[in-house]
Amino acid sequence: MPRAFFCLFLISSLTLEGQQAASPDWTIDTFRWTGLLAPSTRIEVRNLYGDVRLREADAGEVVISAMIQRRTKDPVKPEVKIGRHRGRLTIEAVYPAAPHGDLHRVDIAVLVPHGVRLAVRTQDGMIECRGLENDVELESEGGAITFSTTGTARVSAGRGNIMADLRGRHWGKAPRLATREGDITLRLPANADARVRIRAPGEISVRRPAHVERRTSRGAVVTLGPGSRSLSLTTGRGGVTLVAP
């Protein structure tokens, strides 16, 4: 699917699903915004009311779409607010007042340019980033986090699993992936150069050629290639899997 149609496809498909089960009690609204960005811009997305999905955009352009589900008779209507502050583009789902009932949800999709820095936070919604070439900071208290990037990653999940594909070999900062209760699955490229420190009370599975330096009941240290780059994986209750390409 061409990148230019990703947000439109996402919103259209979600709207169609909603229409199939629609009732007079609730309504679906949509939102769209486009703009140009400098390569040094940092994009910050905060959505406490649903999911966030990101894909790569054309150079220098960001495209934001959202699907907003709400009670038809509820006077409180959520908004997606866009702000620019000294090299930052902020995207946030907000409610001007507490909504009535539970039929309220905001899902956001963003096409992001290559190289800009990304920070995404959700409450219980999932975060999904695919095919990116960006440094990412991802945080969700209750949702799963799935991402693929050539950049570095700082990822924090509360109750959700982390599925990561780090496709680059050289990171400006050491990647750190941590979840309090979930599992971590990490895919690295065939020519990976990493020394992976793992802390996990559950099963640790290495499904690729690697040198296991040390293994204990609470973790392991695994070297891939020369092992000159650091990477850490931490889970409080789950297991860790390193996957071959």
C-alpha positions in Angstrom: 0.0 0.0 0.0 1.5 3.4 -0.9 2.4 5.4 2.1 0.3 8.4 1.1 -2.8 6.4 1.5 -2.0 4.8 4.9 -3.8 7.3 7.1 -6.9 7.4 4.8 -7.0 3.6 4.6 -6.8 3.3 8.4 -9.5 5.8 9.1 -11.8 4.4 6.4 -11.5 0.8 7.6 -12.0 1.7 11.2 -15.0 3.8 10.3 -16.5 1.0 8.2 -16.1 -1.4 11.1 -17.9 1.1 13.4 -20.7 1.6 10.9 -21.4 -2.1 10.8 -22.1 -2.1 14.5 -23.3 1.5 14.8 -26.3 2.6 16.8 -28.0 6.0 17.3 -26.1 6.2 20.6 -22.7 7.0 19.2 -21.0 8.8 16.3 -17.6 8.6 14.5 -15.8 11.8 13.5 -12.5 12.1 11.6 -9.6 14.5 11.7 -6.8 15.2 9.3 -3.8 17.6 9.3 -0.7 18.0 7.1 2.4 20.1 7.5 6.0 20.5 6.6 8.8 19.7 9.1 12.5 20.5 9.4 14.7 17.3 9.9 15.6 18.5 13.4 12.0 18.5 14.6 10.9 16.3 17.5 7.4 14.8 17.1 5.5 14.1 20.4 2.3 12.2 20.4 0.2 11.8 23.5 -3.1 9.8 23.4 -4.6 8.6 26.6 -7.8 7.4 24.8 -6.8 4.9 22.2 -4.1 3.6 19.8 -1.3 5.3 17.9 0.1 4.0 14.6 3.1 5.4 12.7 4.5 4.9 9.3 7.2 6.6 7.1 6.1 9.7 5.2 7.5 11.5 2.2 10.5 13.7 2.9 9.7 16.7 5.1 6.0 16.2 5.4 3.9 14.9 8.3 0.3 13.6 7.9 -1.9 13.2 10.9 -5.3 11.4 10.9 -7.6 10.4 13.7 -10.9 8.5 14.2 -12.9 9.9 17.1 -15.7 7.8 18.6 -18.2 9.5 20.9 -21.7 9.4 22.3 -24.0 11.2 19.9 -25.8 13.2 22.6 -22.7 13.9 24.7 -22.0 17.6 24.5 -18.3 16.9 25.4 -16.4 16.4 22.1 -12.8 15.3 22.1 -10.2 17.2 20.0 -6.8 16.4 18.5 -4.7 19.4 19.2 -1.6 20.3 17.2 1.1 22.6 18.5 4.5 23.8 17.4 7.0 24.8 20.2 10.7 25.5 19.4 11.5 22.6 17.2 8.7 20.3 18.6 5.5 19.3 17.0 3.0 18.1 19.6 -0.1 15.9 18.8 -2.5 15.3 21.7 -6.0 13.9 22.1 -7.8 16.0 24.7 -11.3 16.2 26.2 -12.4 19.7 27.4 -14.3 18.0 30.2 -15.0 14.5 31.5 -17.0 12.5 28.9 -20.3 10.7 29.8 -20.3 6.9 29.7 -17.7 4.6 28.1 -18.3 5.0 24.3 -15.3 7.3 23.9 -12.2 6.5 21.9 -9.6 8.3 19.8 -7.2 6.5 17.5 -4.4 8.4 15.9 -2.3 7.6 12.8 0.8 9.6 11.8 3.0 9.5 8.7 6.4 10.7 9.9 9.4 11.9 7.8 12.7 10.1 7.9 15.1 11.2 10.6 12.9 13.2 12.9 12.8 12.1 16.5 9.7 10.5 17.9 8.1 10.3 21.3 4.8 8.5 21.8 2.7 7.9 24.9 -0.5 6.0 25.4 -2.5 4.8 28.4 -4.1 1.5 27.5 -3.9 1.8 23.7 -1.3 0.0 21.7 1.6 1.6 19.8 2.5 0.4 16.4 5.5 1.7 14.3 6.5 0.0 11.1 9.2 0.7 8.6 10.7 3.7 10.3 14.1 5.3 10.1 13.8 7.3 13.3 15.0 7.3 16.9 11.9 6.5 19.0 10.8 6.8 22.6 7.6 4.8 23.2 5.6 4.4 26.4 2.3 2.7 27.2 1.0 1.7 30.6 -1.5 -1.0 29.4 -1.0 -1.5 25.7 1.3 -3.6 23.6 4.2 -1.9 21.7 5.3 -3.1 18.3 7.9 -1.3 16.3 10.5 -1.5 13.5 13.2 1.1 13.0 16.8 1.6 11.9 17.3 4.1 14.7 17.7 3.6 18.4 14.8 3.0 20.8 13.8 3.7 24.4 10.7 1.7 25.1 8.7 1.3 28.3 5.5 -0.8 28.8 3.5 -1.5 31.9 1.3 -4.5 31.3 1.9 -5.0 27.6 4.3 -7.0 25.5 7.1 -5.5 23.4 7.8 -6.7 19.9 10.9 -5.0 18.4 12.8 -5.0 15.1 16.0 -3.0 15.4 17.2 -3.0 11.8 20.2 -0.6 12.2 23.7 -1.5 13.4 24.9 1.8 14.8 22.9 3.6 17.4 23.5 7.1 18.8 22.4 5.9 22.2 22.1 2.3 23.5 18.6 0.9 23.0 16.6 0.1 26.2 13.5 -2.0 26.2 11.6 -2.6 29.4 8.2 -4.0 30.4 6.9 -4.5 33.9 4.7 -7.5 33.3 5.0 -8.5 29.6 7.3 -10.5 27.3 9.9 -9.0 25.0 10.7 -10.3 21.5 13.6 -8.7 19.7 14.7 -9.1 16.1 18.2 -7.9 15.1 19.8 -7.9 11.6 22.1 -10.8 10.4 25.2 -8.6 10.8 24.2 -7.3 14.3 27.0 -6.0 16.5 25.6 -6.0 20.0 26.1 -7.0 23.6 22.7 -7.7 25.0 22.1 -7.5 28.7 18.9 -9.4 29.6 17.0 -9.3 33.0 14.0 -11.6 33.0 12.6 -14.1 35.5 10.9 -16.1 32.7 12.3 -18.1 29.8 15.2 -16.6 27.8 15.3 -18.0 24.3 18.1 -17.2 21.7 16.9 -18.2 18.3 20.0 -17.2 16.3 23.8 -17.8 16.3 25.1 -15.9 19.3 27.6 -16.3 22.2 25.9 -16.6 25.6 28.5 -15.0 28.0 26.6 -15.6 31.2 23.3 -17.0 32.2 21.6 -16.9 35.6 18.2 -17.5 37.0 17.4 -13.8 36.5 19.0 -13.0 33.2 21.8 -13.4 30.7 24.4 -11.6 28.7 24.4 -12.4 24.9 27.0 -11.3 22.4 26.2 -11.0 18.6 29.1 -10.3 16.3 31.9 -8.2 17.9 29.6 -7.1 20.7 30.8 -3.5 20.6 27.3 -1.9 21.0 25.2 -2.1 24.2 21.6 -3.0 24.4 19.4 -3.8 27.4 16.2 -5.8 27.7 14.3 -5.9 31.1 11.0 -7.5 32.1 9.7 -7.8 35.6 7.6 -10.9 35.1 7.9 -12.2 31.5 10.4 -13.8 29.2 12.7 -12.6 26.4 13.2 -14.0 22.9 16.0 -13.0 20.5 15.0 -13.9 16.9 17.1 -14.7 13.9 16.5 -12.7 10.7 
